[in-house]
Amino acid sequence: MKKVFKIFTIVVAGLLTLVILLSVVAKIKENEIADIALKKISKSINASLFIEDISFNLIRRFPLATVELEGVLLSSPGIMGMSDTLISDDETIAQINTVYVSVKTIPLFKGKFEIMKVEIKGAEIEYIVDRYGVSNLDFLTKVPEKDTADHDTVSIGLNLFLKELLLKDIHCDYYDSLKLINAQLKISKAEVTGKIKDNYLFGSIEGELKLNNCGYKDTKLNLMKETEIELNITYKEDTVDIRELTILTDGAHFDITGSAILGDTIETDIRIQGTKMNVDELAKYIPQKTLNKIGLKKISGVLNLDATAKGPFSDSLLPEIDADITINNGLVKYADYPALRNISLNVHGTNGKEKNNKTTSIIVRKFHAETERSNLDISASIRNLDRIQYNITSDININLGDFTEFIPDTVLLEAKGRLRAIFKSKGIIPDCLGRDFTDYLLDRSQLDLTLNNVFIELDSTLTFNSISGQITYDLHNIIARDFQLILPKYKMNVNNMSFDAQLSGKISEPAEMGIDMKSYQIKTDSCAVYGSLNMKNLKIPEYSLMSNMKINLGEIHGILPDALVKEMSGEITARITSGGKLNPDSIADQVNDLVFKNSTYDIDFSKISIEMPDTLMSVMDLTGNVNIEQDTVKITNLKGVYNGADFGIDSAIIVNLYNSVIQNQASRLYVEGRFNLGDLDYSMIAPFIKKDKDADKVKTLMENTETLLAAASARAADTVITTKKDNDTVTKNYTFSIKGKLRVKSFTYNKAVADNISALFNLRDSLYLVDQFKFNGFKGKHNTSLKYSIKDDERTLWVKNKVEGMDVNQLLRDFDNFSEYYKPEITYENVTGILSSEVHSQILIKGDSLIRNKMYVKGDVKLEKGGIYNYPPLKEMEPYLPGIDNLNKLEFKTINSNIFVFQDAIYVPTTLVVSNKLDAQALGMQGFGEDYSYHFMVFLSDLLTGKSDRITKKQDKGGDDIADDGRKGTRVRSYSEKGKRRSGLDSEKNWKEMERKVKASEALLNLRFHPHIVNYNTGVE
């Protein structure tokens, strides 16, 4: 024990002796060593150096010698020849509290200064770069000139062996006026080791740094509060080993590890990890102009990065890079779009083993984003940047209400409901995106679109409600199924809309594009449309359509504007086929061909009622069938009510309607049918009747029945044959044949009523035939046949009219004595009786003029059981008939007359009159002007004593024979010449003269007019 204590005592004593010795030696050599250190440092840095105090110590870092410098000031040597530099002469650039420099002891005493360790405590440094790129620290990097004069004392080489450099509480202010960079660096603690020998550098650094008050040009780097850096980096033989590099700044935390071998190429093996990076905080560095340009209002989220770089790096080489990026709880808000919330992203990117574009890939494993009520999910990959291969799958679930406020009112007022779209596509993006890329994309894409209870308001007049359905696209096949929607404004519900269509060809080549819609259907509550459509060559479409439809007019009424249709109801069932080619440049010229020539229709009407603002276009209770095929229209069992009147078509056929009437081609329009009308009133058809420009001419032409028929026929011809005068002439190239049978229940003209009307007709270009035009009216029966021939400007009318039992008084009364057409000479107050007649007539019309001297009429007229009352021509003969005191009332049993019209006059051959007062014979003529001449023979016995009962009974029993039976006749004449009317006794000469004139005219008429050879046969049964 004593021995151990002895040894310990010796060691302690030795140590104390060594300390004392070192202290004494250090004190002795302090000034010399300090002088060597000061000279060596000053010459090495070539700058002004001021040291407040310097001391030497051999104990502090034994066995190293330590030089302690206090209050060190380092000044800039100035920049020679640059008067406008920011760096002034002798400007203090570093102010250091304490510097400990530890060197090897033995070489130091030999005059060699081999630094082993430096420790700096507390320093303020300014690092400034002026506008020329010159800094106030550049002088530190200059190699000092060799001092030969002082080579004995200061011949120490500056091979630096820095075993350890310790830095504590170092502050550095940096400003670069050339690059506009500024920063404040604070080194809390750092340990640096290094060795420089023969151009080789070996060293390491470990410590903690802080950056503050940073700025760079116009960036927002000044917003960075503080960045903390922890590092542990070594450098050896061109190898940088990053054992630890941690950067903690506002909103970001990076950890960097790895190594790099420096050379012509840099061999890297580095990993960068960024964790808990706050995107909102990092976004503050984005320039405001950029934010305004892209409309970004806010961005946030947590971003994580894990990236590695491994392999050589140079200007032409990249290392193998792998990176994984994740974002959670993200938020992006743009000015013109709804905010995207709850964003999550998982992306992997790499340039691959070959480290080129070919092996580069970006894989979006997941992208998820949400709006307030919508969400988006995407996964995608991009590979081979030389020839990009893409693969994308997206699932978009949208609530349209999230986007309405961002859509202009001019496009959309409001939208609600849900829409889901699943889209998939993969392929290769070509070097140049041309028109054919759309075709390529369609070949390799799939879409599944689902709408659920969607509401869309385009404007105040058009709204779609409760839209639901699904559309899928796969390999050029588009299928829509189970579509439903409501049109509230039109009170229409679409319950099922679907189609199945196959696309062919290329969108980039419209001439090769086609659509084969194998089926389609649209169903509402009471309407349905279904069929198929095939279309080729979308540039000049060639189509084939088949469609079946059932339309309830009441349901679709709301679609049509009130200005067009007021009310409508009923049901239309139609079968339509159509096909043809459409040239968009001349579609207006082709549409008629497609509608009338290339299409067929089979249409059934059931109780159709349409009320139009123009009542002339309204129809009620229309029922029947119409078939249109190959320019042939067939109508079967069509009936309805038009303008208050029943009408019907039992059957009808119309051939060449399109070629003739619409196209005005050289063809023949053929119409045949059986038509029925109900109770008609003239007021119904009055709006359709063309009014003559010259009313006086009309009245002149209608002074008698035959003239009336002629004018009506002429008007009908003008209606059928469309001609325009002056320079607006249209030549009619087609001919026509219109025939059939017409029935009318009744026709009312003012007070006149005709019922049970029927007629057979056959109308051709130059010949109109109407046969058996029958009706009951004025208590009698009427049967008329009409033949109207047109040749150039000359028209000829033949009429055969047969009347049985017509009440003349009622005829005149119902027609107001025909006062509309001429000033009546005889009215319903003047005559009564039952008329039976058969009259044949022929009338010639040239231009608008009736050729009176070519008007031929003849017939038999019988008036029975009537009377003549207050008739002026008869009353004027009263003075010449003794015994007849009152001819104001002349009742007769019969008046038989054979009348005819010839040479502009109406002739009355011998006419038998059997009356209550007398029996008479009449003979005479009536011109078309005011002239007339009537001759009467009465019997004297009737004048003196009246008719005997015997003659009256004989006439009642035997007929209307007025043989003289022993009675002597008296002749009386009533005539008008040049408007002057006269009456008086007649002579036998005048009677015979008139009789000869009548017979001669009748003979000439018989030579020129042969009514029984006129053929009125229409060819209609």
Buried (B, 14 or more C-beta within 10 A) or exposed (E): EEEEEEEEEEEEEEEEEEEEEBEEBBEEBBEEBBEBBBBBBBBBBBBBBEBEEBBBBBEBBBEBBBBBBBBBBBBBBBBEEEEEBBBEEEBBBBBBBBBBBBBBBEEBEEBBBBBBBBBBBBBBBBBBBBEEEBBBBBBEEEEEEEEEEEEEEBEBEEEBBBBBBBBBBBBBBBBBBEEEBBBBBBBBEBBBBBBBEEEEEBBBBBBBBBBBBBBBEEBBBEEBEBBBBBBBBBBEEBBBBBEEBBBBBBBBBBBBBBBBBEEEBBBBBBBBBBEEBBBBBBBEBBEEEEBEEEEBBEBBBBBBBBBBBBBBBEEEEBBBBBBBBBBBEBBBBBEEBBBBBBBBBBBBBBBBEEBBEBBBBBBBEEBBBBBEEBBBBBBBBBBBBEEBBBBBBBBBBBBBBBBBEEBEEEEBBBBBBBBBBBBBBBBEBEEEEEEBBEBBEBEBBBBBBBBBEBBBBEEEEEBBBBBBBBBBBEEBEBBBEEBBBBBBBBBBBBBBBBBBBBBEBBBBBBEBBBBBBEBBBBBBEBBBBBBBBBBBBBEEBBBBBBBBBBBBBBBBBBEBEEEEBBEBBBBBBBBBBBBBBBEEEEEEEBEEBBBBBBBBBBBBBBEBBBBBEEEEEBBBBBBBBBBBEEBBBBBBEBBBBBBBBBBBBBBBBBBBBBBBBBBBEEBBBBBBBBBBBBBBBEEBBEEEEEEBEEEEBBBBBBBBBBBBBBBBBBBBBEEBEEEEEEEEEEEBEBBBBBBBBBBBBBBBBEEBBBEEBBBBBBBBBEBBBBBBBBBBBBBBBBBBBBBBBBEEEEBBBBBBBBBBBBBBBBBBBBBBBBEEBBEBEBBBEBBBBBBBBBBBBBBBBEEEEBBBEBBBBBBBBBBBEBBBBBBEBBBBBBEBBEBBEEBEEBBBBBBBBBBBBBBEBBBBBBBBBBBEBBBBBBBBBBBBEEBBBBBBBBBBBBBEEBBEEEBBEBBEEEEBEBEEBEBEBBBBBBBBEEEEEEBEEBEEEBBEEBBEBBEEBBEEBEEEBEBEEBEBEBEBE
